[in-house]
Amino acid sequence: MSTSSKWGLTTGALLIGLQLINAYVLSDETQIESAGYAIIGACLFMGVSDIRRKNGGFIRFGSAFRKGFAIVFIAGLISMVFTAIRLKWLQPELLEKMYADGQAALESGKDAGTDETSQAMVEALGNPWTYAAMDFFLTIALGLVFSLLVALFVQRSEKKNEVLDADT
């Protein structure tokens, strides 16, 4: 198993644990979102640093970015699948509540003029894969930014052998 896969699975597992804590322990999602960002950033940094260490202490920016993105992509896929499972079978009442909230928002905005797009968006709220896809794309977007930052800090190019001329 590649190091990127290992760290992607680790990050995904931690994000699942965070969702479970949110579902069964906490009631305020704002706190949990901040912890999710911290988990992604920390795992990304540790994962790319681990890859650099295994590469003799060197990694180029492009390679660090690609490896970091691979970690986030794997974690995002895992989180997406779990989000769909959570909303479909573990907490279907949460999906129903979000759908009802969307319907209520649509009803309250009828005076301002609603269109078919708004109705279609609310209808999509009844599908757990809609939220799972949003979770995936949010993770990927955040991961792109974090991958760029981590690559900037972790990159270390090999030093070229300098030949000193003894005559000068």
N, C-alpha and C positions, 0 to 999 in steps of 0.2 A: 504494500500500500504506500502510495506517495505521501510525502509530508504534507502537501496541500490537502489531500483527501483526509488525512488524519485530523488536521486542524479544522477543516470544513465540517467534518462529522462532530468534532468536539464543540465547535461553535453552535452548530445546529442543535445538539443535545442541550446545551446551556440555554438556548433560546426557547426550546420546548419546556425546560424546567421553569423558566421565567413565565411562560404562558400559564403553566399549571399553578404556580404561586399566585399569579394574578386571578386565575379562575376560582381558586378555592381558599385563598388566604386574604388577599387584599381587595379593596374596593375602589381604590383610586388608580386609574391607569396612567396618569401623568408620571407618577413615581416609577412605574414599571418601564415606561418608554425610555426614561433616562438611563435606567439600568441596562436596557437592551442596547443602547448606543455604546455604553461603556463596555459591555461584553463583546460587541462586534469589534470595537477599536482595540481592546486589549488582546483578544484572540488573534486578530490580524497582525498586530505588532509581534506577538510571541511566535506566531507561525512563520512569518517572513524572517524573523531573526533566527529561528531554528533552521530554516532553509539556508540562510547565509552561513551559519555555523557549520552545517554539514557540507558546505561548498568551500571549506577552507577559510572562512571568514570574509569571503568576497561575494558580492552580488551586484549586478548592474541595475540601474533604475528600471529599465524595461522589463527585465526578468522579475524584479521585486514587485512591480505593478501587476504583471500577469499572474504570478503566484498568489498575490494578495486577492486579486479578483477571483481566481479559482476557489480560494477558501470561502469568500463571500457568496459565490454562486452556489456552491454545495450547501452552505448553511441556509441560504435563501430557499433552495428547493425543499430541504428538510422542514423548514419552518412553514412553508406554503402548504405542504401536504398535511402537517399536523394541524394547522389552522383550519383547513377544510374538514378534517376528522373531528376536531373540537366543536365546530359549529354545526356539523351534521348530526353527530351522535352523542358527544359528551355534554354539550350545552346548547341544544336547539332553542331553548327559551331566549338565549342571548341574541340569536339570529332573528327570532320573531320580534324581540324588543327593538332591534335596530331597524327592522322593516317597518314596524309601527311608527317609530320616530320619523322615519323618512316619509311615510304617508301623512303624518300630522304636519310636517314641515311643508309638504306639497299642498295640503288643504289650506294651511294658513297663508300661503302665497298665491292663492287663486285670484285674489283681487288684483294683484300686480300682473297677472297674466302668465299662465303656465303654458308650456308647449309640450309637444310629444317627446322631446329629448328629456325633459325633466321627469316625465312619467316613466320613460324607459329606464332612466337611472334608478328611480325608486323601485321599479319592478326587478331590476338586477340585484337589489339589496336582499331579495329573498333567496338568492343562490349562495351557498357557502363558498363556492369556487370564486365568486366575485371578490369576496374579502380575502381569500387566500391569494389571489392574483395581486391584489393591492398590497398585501403584506410582502409578497415576493418582489414586486417592483420598488417598493420603498426600501427594502433591504439592499437591493442591487444599486439603487441610486445612492444611498448612504455609503454602501461599500465602495463605489467608484471614488467618492471623495476621500474616504478613509484610506483606500489603496494608494491613491496619489500621495497623500500625506505620509503614510508609512514608508512608501518607496523613497520619498525624499530623505527621510531620517535614517533608514536602514541601509541604503545603498553604500557600497564601498567597493571601488574598483581596485583591481590588482595593481600594485606599483610596478612600473616597468623597471627592469634591471638596468641600473645606470653603470656604465663602464667608465671608470675614472682613468684618465690618461696620466700616467706617472711622470711624463715629461713636462707637464705644464705647471 
